[in-house]
Amino acid sequence: MAFCAFDDSAALFDSTPVENMFITEYMLRAPGDFVKVYLYALMLCYHPTPRMSLSSMARDLDMTEEDVERAFKYWARDGLVRQVGDNPVSFTLFNLKQLTLTRAENPGDKLYNQKFIEEAERILKRTLQPEEINLINDWIQVLELPEEVVLMLLQIEMENSRGRVSISIAGRRAKEWAQSGIRTVDDVEKIVVMGREREQQLRKLLARLGQRRTPSEDEKAMYKTWIDEWGFTPEAVQEACRETTKGTPTMAYLNGILMRQHQLGRHEVIALETGMQTEHEARNFAREVYAGLGVTGKTPTQDDLAAIETWHEQGANDELILLAVKAAHGKSGGGNMDDVDNYLQDWRRRGLTTPEAVRAESARTRMLNGQLREIYAAAGVEKRPNAPDRDLLCHWAGEMGMTQELIVQAAEYARGAGSPMMLIGRILRDWSRAGISTLEAARQEHESHIQGIAQKAPVLQTAQKQDAMLRYTPEERRATYSAAVVNFDEEDDGQ
């Protein structure tokens, strides 16, 4: 036990001094986890903890034991730490001021593999600065790239940069290689071959976009994303170039096209070609829909394309959709996509799912409208044919079996009534119950009916006679009919 010591709570409430030199010269370029290890080790120097080990430190820092060990090796390379024991493992941390003075007195001391540094300088054809040596050694210590792989990386960078290599920029390639698992010379040779193939593909792509030049680093990164991350084949990327003829032919424009295709899961040539052809046809059909609605010069929106796709999924073909467009435009004198949707949904609810069915229903509606106009004229009514009246007419002709001439005759008898259609229905019901099926019999029945009213109430005024002729009970007056027939060709049937 030490002669003098702080109590156990001192470590929690005390502070650990960190020199500014560490922050400015070492921390800024070090990996974050490695900084955690150093600061924790520094605290342990001021406040030792019994039975501390690599495993317990790893547990405290939520790191693996291997990463903690790598961190100590990293700081040992920089001269801040030295391992002084193996069993148990122990380390000594150096005072940074003293370390700086020691290095100034012994400038020839090297912490790195001198032969490796000399070979790197031979490849780069210049002397490396101390900070550059630190960065290169980070590739070895932190990224765990072997020295021979690092030398090949520098050689490739030298060839690509035409004689002047930026070590910081080369570090990007080092990180990419480390993340890709490149650890051997064979791995490097494979990626070099692949890189040359990629550059040829990219040059071909740029030429197709009308740009005959060397690809930039950003363009290489973009192309790498398309192939490696999004999973496009080079042939699929070339196929996507066709779409650039509709806009500005740039890599950024092509990136937008490929991003959408990626989201749709189209990565092969066939899928891409088929998908884009489908989209092209969809846009053309949307323009046809716009034209039918009287809209010109509008670029199809995603919402409208989605609406058309939904109609197709619900079973409507192009011809049926265009019939709905005609209906919407004819009814309102313009119409919009919502009007088209309303017609299609109404037809679907009524089982009108084919153009033939809609046309047949339209023809039937025109016929009923013509008959209703004749009935309205006989009854002295000025109105447009409507769905409830069409339903009444179908009831009279269908269930009651009345001919058009009988219905027109009943309309003449109902002329001047307050509710002529209701009176027509009452008259026809009486005739149906009496088995009347000819005009002659209908006229005889009507005369008998009028005479009977006159005999029973000779003093009735004209208005009262008309009310008596209505023939409807209160219950019958409350009876209504409903119909859902929509005549989208009303404007075209000559009315």
C-alpha positions as CSV (number, residue, x, y, z in Angstrom):
1,M,0.0,0.0,0.0
2,A,1.3,3.5,-0.8
3,F,2.6,5.7,2.0
4,C,0.1,8.4,0.9
5,A,-2.8,8.1,-1.4
6,F,-6.1,9.8,-2.3
7,D,-9.3,8.1,-1.1
8,D,-11.3,5.9,-3.6
9,S,-13.7,8.8,-4.5
10,A,-10.9,11.0,-5.7
11,A,-10.8,9.5,-9.2
12,L,-14.4,10.3,-9.8
13,F,-14.3,13.9,-8.6
14,D,-10.7,14.8,-9.6
15,S,-9.5,15.8,-13.1
16,T,-7.0,14.4,-15.6
17,P,-4.7,17.0,-17.3
18,V,-4.5,16.7,-21.1
19,E,-1.8,18.7,-22.8
20,N,-2.8,20.9,-25.7
21,M,0.1,19.4,-27.7
22,F,-1.8,16.1,-27.6
23,I,-4.9,17.7,-28.9
24,T,-3.3,19.6,-31.7
25,E,-0.5,17.2,-32.8
26,Y,-2.0,13.8,-32.2
27,M,-5.7,13.7,-31.4
28,L,-7.0,15.5,-34.5
29,R,-5.7,12.8,-36.9
30,A,-6.2,9.8,-34.6
31,P,-9.2,7.4,-34.9
32,G,-11.9,8.2,-32.3
33,D,-11.7,4.9,-30.4
34,F,-7.9,5.2,-30.2
35,V,-8.3,8.6,-28.5
36,K,-10.7,7.0,-26.0
37,V,-8.0,4.4,-25.1
38,Y,-5.3,7.0,-24.6
39,L,-7.4,9.3,-22.5
40,Y,-8.6,6.4,-20.3
41,A,-5.0,5.2,-20.0
42,L,-3.9,8.7,-19.0
43,M,-6.6,8.8,-16.3
44,L,-5.4,5.4,-15.0
45,C,-1.9,6.9,-14.7
46,Y,-3.2,9.5,-12.3
47,H,-5.6,7.2,-10.6
48,P,-4.5,3.6,-10.8
49,T,-7.1,0.9,-10.6
50,P,-6.2,-2.5,-9.2
51,R,-6.4,-5.5,-11.5
52,M,-6.8,-3.4,-14.7
53,S,-6.2,-5.4,-17.9
54,L,-6.8,-5.2,-21.6
55,S,-10.0,-7.1,-21.3
56,S,-11.4,-4.9,-18.4
57,M,-10.4,-1.7,-20.3
58,A,-12.2,-3.1,-23.4
59,R,-15.3,-3.8,-21.3
60,D,-15.2,-0.3,-19.8
61,L,-14.8,1.4,-23.2
62,D,-17.3,-0.9,-25.0
63,M,-14.6,-2.0,-27.4
64,T,-13.0,-5.3,-28.4
65,E,-9.8,-6.4,-26.7
66,E,-8.2,-6.5,-30.1
67,D,-9.1,-2.9,-30.8
68,V,-7.7,-1.8,-27.5
69,E,-4.4,-3.5,-28.2
70,R,-4.3,-1.9,-31.7
71,A,-4.8,1.5,-30.1
72,F,-1.8,1.0,-27.8
73,K,0.3,-0.1,-30.7
74,Y,-0.8,3.0,-32.6
75,W,0.2,5.3,-29.7
76,A,3.4,3.3,-29.3
77,R,4.3,4.0,-32.9
78,D,3.9,7.7,-32.2
79,G,6.1,7.3,-29.2
80,L,3.5,8.3,-26.6
81,V,3.2,4.8,-25.1
82,R,5.6,1.8,-24.5
83,Q,4.7,-1.7,-23.5
84,V,6.8,-2.6,-20.5
85,G,5.3,-5.9,-19.4
86,D,3.7,-9.0,-20.9
87,N,2.3,-11.0,-18.0
88,P,0.4,-9.1,-17.0
89,V,0.4,-6.6,-19.8
90,S,1.4,-3.1,-18.7
91,F,2.2,0.2,-20.4
92,T,4.2,3.4,-19.7
93,L,2.9,6.8,-21.0
94,F,5.5,9.5,-21.8
95,N,5.2,13.1,-20.9
96,L,4.7,15.0,-24.2
97,K,7.0,17.9,-23.4
98,Q,9.8,15.5,-22.4
99,L,9.2,13.4,-25.6
100,T,9.5,16.6,-27.7
101,L,12.8,17.5,-26.1
102,T,14.2,14.0,-26.5
103,R,13.3,13.9,-30.2
104,A,14.9,17.4,-30.7
105,E,18.1,16.1,-29.1
106,N,18.1,12.9,-31.3
107,P,16.6,13.9,-34.7
108,G,18.0,10.8,-36.3
109,D,15.8,8.5,-34.3
110,K,13.1,6.9,-36.3
111,L,9.9,5.2,-35.1
112,Y,9.1,3.7,-38.4
113,N,10.5,1.1,-40.8
114,Q,13.3,3.0,-42.5
115,K,13.5,0.8,-45.5
116,F,9.7,1.1,-46.1
117,I,9.9,4.9,-45.9
118,E,12.8,5.0,-48.3
119,E,10.9,2.8,-50.8
120,A,7.9,5.0,-50.5
121,E,10.0,8.1,-51.2
122,R,11.6,6.3,-54.2
123,I,8.2,5.7,-55.7
124,L,7.0,9.2,-55.0
125,K,10.3,10.7,-56.1
126,R,10.4,13.1,-53.2
127,T,11.1,13.3,-49.5
128,L,8.1,12.7,-47.3
129,Q,7.2,15.2,-44.6
130,P,6.8,13.9,-41.0
131,E,3.0,14.4,-41.1
132,E,2.9,12.5,-44.4
133,I,4.8,9.6,-42.8
134,N,2.3,9.6,-39.9
135,L,-0.6,9.4,-42.4
136,I,1.0,6.5,-44.4
137,N,1.7,4.6,-41.2
138,D,-1.9,5.1,-40.2
139,W,-2.8,3.0,-43.2
140,I,-0.6,0.2,-41.8
141,Q,-1.5,0.5,-38.1
142,V,-5.1,1.7,-38.2
143,L,-6.4,0.3,-41.6
144,E,-4.2,-2.8,-41.3
145,L,-2.9,-2.6,-44.8
146,P,0.4,-4.5,-45.3
147,E,3.4,-2.5,-46.3
148,E,3.6,-4.1,-49.8
149,V,0.0,-3.2,-50.4
150,V,0.6,0.4,-49.3
151,L,3.6,0.6,-51.7
152,M,1.4,-0.6,-54.6
153,L,-1.2,2.0,-53.7
154,L,1.4,4.7,-53.8
155,Q,2.6,3.4,-57.2
156,I,-1.0,3.5,-58.6
157,E,-1.5,7.0,-57.2
158,M,1.7,8.1,-58.8
159,E,0.6,6.8,-62.2
160,N,-2.8,8.4,-61.9
161,S,-1.7,11.8,-60.7
162,R,1.0,12.3,-63.3
163,G,3.9,12.7,-60.8
164,R,2.5,14.6,-57.8
165,V,0.7,12.5,-55.1
166,S,-1.4,14.1,-52.3
167,I,-1.0,11.7,-49.4
168,S,-4.3,12.9,-47.8
169,I,-6.1,12.2,-51.1
170,A,-4.4,8.8,-51.5
171,G,-5.7,8.0,-48.0
172,R,-9.2,7.9,-49.5
173,R,-8.2,5.0,-51.7
174,A,-6.5,3.3,-48.7
175,K,-9.8,3.5,-46.8
176,E,-11.7,2.1,-49.7
177,W,-9.2,-0.8,-50.0
178,A,-9.4,-1.5,-46.3
179,Q,-13.2,-1.5,-46.4
180,S,-13.2,-3.8,-49.4
181,G,-11.0,-6.3,-47.6
182,I,-7.9,-5.9,-49.7
183,R,-5.0,-7.4,-47.9
184,T,-2.6,-9.0,-50.5
185,V,-0.8,-8.1,-53.7
186,D,-3.2,-10.4,-55.6
187,D,-6.1,-8.5,-54.2
188,V,-4.6,-5.3,-55.5
189,E,-3.9,-6.7,-58.9
190,K,-7.5,-7.8,-59.2
191,I,-8.8,-4.5,-58.2
192,V,-6.4,-2.7,-60.6
193,V,-7.7,-4.8,-63.5
194,M,-11.3,-4.1,-62.4
195,G,-10.5,-0.4,-62.1
196,R,-9.1,-0.3,-65.7
197,E,-12.2,-2.0,-67.0
198,R,-14.4,0.4,-65.0
199,E,-12.6,3.4,-66.5
200,Q,-13.1,2.0,-70.0
201,Q,-16.8,1.5,-69.3
202,L,-17.0,5.0,-67.8
203,R,-15.2,6.6,-70.8
204,K,-17.6,4.8,-73.1
205,L,-20.5,6.1,-71.1
206,L,-19.2,9.7,-71.2
207,A,-18.7,9.4,-74.9
208,R,-22.4,8.3,-75.3
209,L,-23.3,11.4,-73.3
210,G,-21.3,13.5,-75.8
211,Q,-18.3,14.1,-73.5
212,R,-15.0,12.7,-74.7
213,R,-12.7,13.2,-71.7
214,T,-11.1,11.6,-68.7
215,P,-13.6,10.7,-65.9
216,S,-13.3,12.8,-62.8
217,E,-13.0,11.3,-59.3
218,D,-16.6,12.2,-58.5
219,E,-17.8,10.5,-61.7
220,K,-15.8,7.4,-60.8
221,A,-17.3,7.4,-57.4
222,M,-20.8,7.8,-58.9
223,Y,-20.2,5.0,-61.3
224,K,-18.9,2.8,-58.5
225,T,-22.1,3.5,-56.6
226,W,-24.3,2.4,-59.6
227,I,-22.4,-0.9,-60.0
228,D,-21.3,-1.9,-56.5
229,E,-24.0,-0.5,-54.3
230,W,-27.1,-0.3,-56.4
231,G,-26.3,-3.5,-58.4
232,F,-26.6,-2.3,-62.0
233,T,-24.8,-4.1,-64.7
234,P,-22.6,-2.0,-67.0
235,E,-25.0,-2.9,-69.9
236,A,-28.0,-1.6,-67.8
237,V,-26.2,1.7,-67.2
238,Q,-25.6,2.0,-71.0
239,E,-29.3,1.2,-71.6
240,A,-30.4,4.0,-69.2
241,C,-28.5,6.5,-71.3
242,R,-31.4,6.4,-73.8
243,E,-33.5,8.3,-71.4
244,T,-31.0,11.2,-71.3
245,T,-32.0,12.2,-74.8
246,K,-35.1,13.6,-73.3
247,G,-33.2,16.0,-71.0
248,T,-29.7,17.3,-70.4
249,P,-27.2,14.5,-71.1
250,T,-25.1,14.6,-67.9
251,M,-23.9,12.1,-65.3
252,A,-26.1,13.9,-62.7
253,Y,-29.2,13.5,-64.9
254,L,-28.3,9.8,-65.5
255,N,-27.9,9.4,-61.8
256,G,-31.5,10.5,-61.3
257,I,-32.8,8.0,-63.8
258,L,-30.8,5.2,-62.3
259,M,-31.9,6.1,-58.8
260,R,-35.5,5.7,-59.8
261,Q,-34.8,2.4,-61.5
262,H,-32.9,1.2,-58.5
263,Q,-35.9,2.1,-56.2
264,L,-38.1,0.0,-58.6
265,G,-35.7,-2.9,-58.5
266,R,-34.7,-2.8,-62.1
267,H,-31.0,-3.6,-62.4
268,E,-30.6,-5.9,-65.5
269,V,-30.8,-4.8,-69.1
270,I,-34.1,-6.6,-69.8
271,A,-35.8,-5.4,-66.7
272,L,-34.5,-1.8,-67.3
273,E,-35.5,-1.8,-71.0
274,T,-38.9,-3.2,-70.3
275,G,-39.6,-0.9,-67.4
276,M,-38.5,2.2,-69.1
277,Q,-40.5,1.3,-72.2
278,T,-43.6,0.8,-69.9
279,E,-43.0,4.2,-68.4
280,H,-42.6,5.8,-71.8
281,E,-45.9,4.3,-72.9
282,A,-47.5,5.4,-69.7
283,R,-46.4,9.0,-70.2
284,N,-47.6,9.0,-73.8
285,F,-51.0,7.7,-72.7
286,A,-51.2,10.3,-70.0
287,R,-50.7,13.0,-72.7
288,E,-53.5,11.4,-74.7
289,V,-55.7,11.6,-71.6
290,Y,-54.8,15.3,-71.1
291,A,-55.6,16.0,-74.7
292,G,-59.0,14.4,-74.3
293,L,-59.6,16.7,-71.4
294,G,-58.6,19.7,-73.4
295,V,-55.2,20.1,-71.7
296,T,-52.2,20.7,-73.9
297,G,-48.5,21.1,-73.2
298,K,-48.6,19.5,-69.7
299,T,-45.9,17.1,-68.6
300,P,-47.5,14.0,-66.9
301,T,-47.2,14.2,-63.2
302,Q,-46.4,11.3,-60.9
303,D,-49.8,11.6,-59.3
304,D,-51.6,11.4,-62.6
305,L,-49.4,8.5,-63.8
306,A,-50.1,6.7,-60.5
307,A,-53.9,7.3,-61.0
308,I,-53.8,5.8,-64.5
309,E,-51.8,2.8,-63.2
310,T,-54.5,2.3,-60.5
311,W,-57.2,2.3,-63.2
312,H,-55.3,-0.3,-65.1
313,E,-54.9,-2.4,-62.0
314,Q,-58.6,-2.2,-61.4
315,G,-59.3,-3.7,-64.8
316,A,-59.9,-0.6,-67.0
317,N,-58.1,-0.8,-70.4
318,D,-57.0,2.3,-72.3
319,E,-60.2,2.4,-74.4
320,L,-62.4,2.4,-71.3
321,I,-60.3,5.1,-69.7
322,L,-60.6,7.3,-72.9
323,L,-64.4,6.8,-72.8
324,A,-64.4,8.1,-69.3
325,V,-62.3,11.0,-70.5
326,K,-64.8,11.8,-73.2
327,A,-67.6,11.6,-70.6
328,A,-65.8,13.9,-68.2
329,H,-65.0,16.4,-70.9
330,G,-68.5,16.3,-72.5
331,K,-70.4,16.7,-69.2
332,S,-68.5,19.7,-67.7
333,G,-67.0,21.2,-70.8
334,G,-63.5,20.5,-69.6
335,G,-63.2,17.9,-66.8
336,N,-60.2,16.7,-64.9
337,M,-58.6,13.5,-63.6
338,D,-61.0,13.4,-60.6
339,D,-64.0,13.5,-63.0
340,V,-62.5,10.6,-65.0
341,D,-62.0,8.6,-61.8
342,N,-65.6,9.2,-60.8
343,Y,-66.9,7.8,-64.1
344,L,-64.7,4.8,-63.9
345,Q,-65.6,4.0,-60.3
346,D,-69.3,4.4,-61.1
347,W,-69.1,2.1,-64.1
348,R,-67.1,-0.5,-62.1
349,R,-69.7,-0.5,-59.3
350,R,-72.4,-1.1,-61.9
351,G,-70.5,-3.9,-63.6
352,L,-69.7,-1.8,-66.7
353,T,-66.1,-3.0,-67.0
354,T,-65.7,-3.1,-70.8
355,P,-66.0,-0.5,-73.5
356,E,-68.7,-2.6,-75.1
357,A,-70.8,-2.6,-71.9
358,V,-70.4,1.1,-71.5
359,R,-71.4,1.8,-75.1
360,A,-74.4,-0.5,-74.8
361,E,-75.5,1.3,-71.7
362,S,-75.0,4.6,-73.4
363,A,-77.1,3.5,-76.4
364,R,-79.8,2.3,-74.0
365,T,-79.7,5.6,-72.1
366,R,-80.1,7.6,-75.4
367,M,-83.1,5.5,-76.3
368,L,-84.7,6.1,-73.0
369,N,-84.0,9.8,-73.2
370,G,-85.7,10.0,-76.5
371,Q,-88.8,8.2,-75.2
372,L,-88.8,10.5,-72.1
373,R,-88.7,13.6,-74.3
374,E,-91.8,12.3,-76.1
375,I,-93.5,11.7,-72.8
376,Y,-92.5,15.1,-71.4
377,A,-93.9,16.8,-74.5
378,A,-97.2,15.0,-74.2
379,A,-97.4,15.9,-70.5
380,G,-96.5,19.5,-71.2
381,V,-93.3,19.3,-69.1
382,E,-90.1,21.1,-69.9
383,K,-87.1,19.3,-68.3
384,R,-84.1,17.2,-69.2
385,P,-84.3,13.4,-69.0
386,N,-82.9,12.2,-65.7
387,A,-82.0,9.0,-64.0
388,P,-85.1,8.6,-61.8
389,D,-87.4,9.2,-64.7
390,R,-85.5,6.7,-66.8
391,D,-85.9,4.2,-64.0
392,L,-89.7,4.9,-63.9
393,L,-89.9,4.4,-67.7
394,C,-88.1,1.0,-67.4
395,H,-90.6,0.0,-64.7
396,W,-93.6,1.0,-66.7
397,A,-92.4,-0.7,-69.9
398,G,-90.8,-3.7,-68.2
399,E,-92.7,-4.7,-65.1
400,M,-96.1,-3.3,-66.2
401,G,-95.6,-4.2,-69.8
402,M,-96.8,-0.9,-71.1
403,T,-96.0,0.2,-74.7
404,Q,-94.6,3.6,-75.5
405,E,-97.8,4.7,-77.1
406,L,-99.8,3.8,-74.0
407,I,-97.3,5.7,-71.8
408,V,-97.5,8.8,-74.1
409,Q,-101.3,8.6,-73.9
410,A,-101.2,8.5,-70.1
411,A,-98.9,11.5,-70.3
412,E,-101.5,13.4,-72.3
413,Y,-104.1,12.6,-69.6
414,A,-101.6,13.9,-66.9
415,R,-101.0,17.2,-68.7
416,G,-101.4,20.1,-66.3
417,A,-101.1,18.0,-63.2
418,G,-98.9,19.2,-60.3
419,S,-96.8,16.0,-60.5
420,P,-97.3,14.6,-64.0
421,M,-94.9,11.7,-63.7
422,M,-96.6,10.5,-60.5
423,L,-100.0,10.7,-62.2
424,I,-98.7,8.8,-65.3
425,G,-97.6,6.1,-63.0
426,R,-101.0,5.9,-61.3
427,I,-102.8,5.8,-64.6
428,L,-100.6,3.1,-66.0
429,R,-101.0,1.0,-62.8
430,D,-104.8,1.2,-63.1
431,W,-104.5,0.1,-66.7
432,S,-102.2,-2.7,-65.9
433,R,-104.5,-4.0,-63.2
434,A,-107.4,-3.7,-65.6
435,G,-105.5,-5.7,-68.3
436,I,-105.6,-2.7,-70.7
437,S,-103.0,-3.1,-73.5
438,T,-104.4,-1.0,-76.4
439,L,-105.0,2.7,-77.0
440,E,-108.7,2.2,-77.6
441,A,-109.2,0.4,-74.3
442,A,-107.1,3.0,-72.5
443,R,-109.2,5.8,-73.9
444,Q,-112.4,4.1,-73.0
445,E,-111.2,3.5,-69.4
446,H,-110.2,7.2,-69.1
447,E,-113.6,8.4,-70.3
448,S,-115.3,6.1,-67.8
449,H,-113.0,7.4,-65.1
450,I,-113.8,11.0,-65.8
451,Q,-117.5,10.4,-66.0
452,G,-117.4,8.6,-62.7
453,I,-115.7,11.5,-61.0
454,A,-118.2,13.9,-62.5
455,Q,-121.2,11.9,-61.3
456,K,-119.9,11.6,-57.8
457,A,-118.9,15.2,-57.4
458,P,-120.6,17.4,-60.0
459,V,-119.9,20.6,-58.1
460,L,-116.1,20.1,-57.9
461,Q,-114.0,23.0,-59.2
462,T,-111.5,22.4,-61.9
463,A,-108.5,22.3,-59.5
464,Q,-110.3,19.8,-57.3
465,K,-111.0,17.6,-60.4
466,Q,-107.4,17.6,-61.2
467,D,-106.5,16.5,-57.7
468,A,-109.1,13.7,-57.9
469,M,-107.5,12.6,-61.1
470,L,-104.2,12.2,-59.4
471,R,-105.3,8.7,-58.3
472,Y,-102.4,8.5,-55.8
473,T,-102.8,7.5,-52.1
474,P,-100.5,9.3,-49.6
475,E,-98.4,6.2,-49.4
476,E,-98.0,6.0,-53.1
477,R,-97.0,9.6,-53.3
478,R,-94.2,8.9,-50.9
479,A,-92.9,6.1,-53.1
480,T,-89.7,6.9,-54.9
481,Y,-87.4,5.2,-57.3
482,S,-83.6,5.4,-57.4
483,A,-81.3,4.9,-60.3
484,A,-77.6,5.1,-61.1
485,V,-77.6,5.3,-64.8
486,V,-75.2,7.9,-66.1
487,N,-75.6,9.1,-69.6
488,F,-72.3,10.4,-70.7
489,D,-73.4,10.9,-74.3
490,E,-76.4,13.2,-73.5
491,E,-74.7,16.1,-75.2
492,D,-74.2,14.1,-78.4
493,D,-77.6,12.6,-79.0
494,G,-79.1,15.6,-80.7
495,Q,-81.0,17.2,-77.9
